[in-house]
Amino acid sequence: MKRVYIDTLDQHYDEEVTVAGFVENVRDLQWVQFIVLRDTTGKVQITIEKSEEANKDMVELVANLTNESTITVTGKVVEAPKVKMGGKELIPSNITVTSTSAATELPINIKDHDASLLDARLDYRWLDLRNPYNSNIFKVQSKLVEAMREFLYQRNFVEIHTPKLIGAASESGSEVFEVKYFDRLAYLAQSPQFYKQMAMSAGMDRIFEVGPVFRAENSNTNRHATEFTGFDIEFSFIDSYLEVMELEEELLTYALEKVKASYGDMIQEVYGQEVVVPTGKFPRISLSKLYQELEQRYGYQVSDDAKVDLTTEAEKLSYQYAMDVYGSEFIFVTDFPKDKRAFYHMRKEDVPQGYDLIWRGVEITTGAQREHRYEELKKQAEEKGLDQDVQFYLEFFKYGCPPHGGFGLGVDRLTMLLLGIPTIKEGQFLFRGPNRLNP
Ligand code: AMO
């Protein structure tokens, strides 16, 4: 089928074209019938004069057409200044119904994204995503990921694909899903961490992966999912984790610039969010200094026990702090205590050489320089009681491995924050959480 998209109809006045999409609405009046046809780029009115003898069959077809059926329409594009939908209409010579929607009433309201309960919307996600407010989220997400990939390709990074079925728990040993694997157990990867480091040991120098990440976390928050898309990067021959932070600054600045150029106006108009492209380095602060600042400036107090990590409230307030003091939406937090960080983070004077990056008050990244020296790494794994679980991983470091570092970004969180949507459930094509495995 030689088909044109609705947003290009302006280039086809007085020509005959074919369009295809969903029937958003049908009005059957005494003398005329109107269809609102929707494709992924927009909507157009199709007008059928009932009195025209040639339209007889078409008129009958339209009289029985249900909303959300799919049709293919061939017709002439004509200027019609009075028509609200772009000042044009399509006068059809042929309409073919390619699928019939079972109901005139849908199980959820797809015209107003706020009208139905979120759970019902997720149950009928394929209908929910027919609302452009919801599906445009993925156009933006796609652009964001494309831009990040592009940035890395330009810098000679190689995209790899690591297995998600693994023989031993990765990272921490907790929060891991077990799966039956023939007559034994396998696990779903909690991150590509070990394999991206293996690529460093393999001499691949600079790699990244965009792929599924599984976490058996029973968290019902607006930012947690049990499966999400991780954007993971690793590169070799670094002197310090500061280089990892620099790469991330550049990557995000590049990606936001590209997203703004393509969708900045739409994001402002539809989601009410400005895409702010960072203009310089992101501010950096140690965890303990951050707590001091939050207390002094905003009276935020927590027990010393809580100060060993970022509380959700501290994350939120760190956004205010970064904006008030630096005019930055991003802030790097460093110098976490070693028992709160992964065993594979390199330590200097016992301080893990890593960071969290907070954007608009939510953690989007953990990154670090890794411990690449076999003996040290083994010791750090033993300290956390993980040395048995990670034995296969320790092998990667026995036969030489360059100093390296990297970070992991959550694509779904980035999407949610970029568009200011209230929950990660809407930033994922299909949300997976403790209580949701369907559709
Ligand atoms: P971390 O566990 O911090 O680090 O994960 C990296 C980023 O992934 C996102 N994220 C999540 N998104 C949605 N739901 C979740 N349950 C969830 N958990 C994490 C966040 C987070 O910052 N291996 C390290 C990364 C590295 O050091 O390279 C890791 O996985 O945006």
Boltz pocket constraint, residues with backbone or C-beta under 6 A from the ligand:
constraints:
  - pocket:
      binder: B
      contacts: [[A, 190], [A, 191], [A, 192], [A, 193], [A, 215], [A, 217], [A, 223], [A, 224], [A, 225], [A, 226], [A, 228], [A, 230], [A, 232], [A, 233], [A, 357], [A, 363], [A, 364], [A, 365], [A, 366], [A, 367], [A, 368], [A, 406], [A, 407], [A, 408], [A, 409], [A, 410], [A, 411], [A, 412], [A, 413], [A, 424]]
      max_distance: 6.0
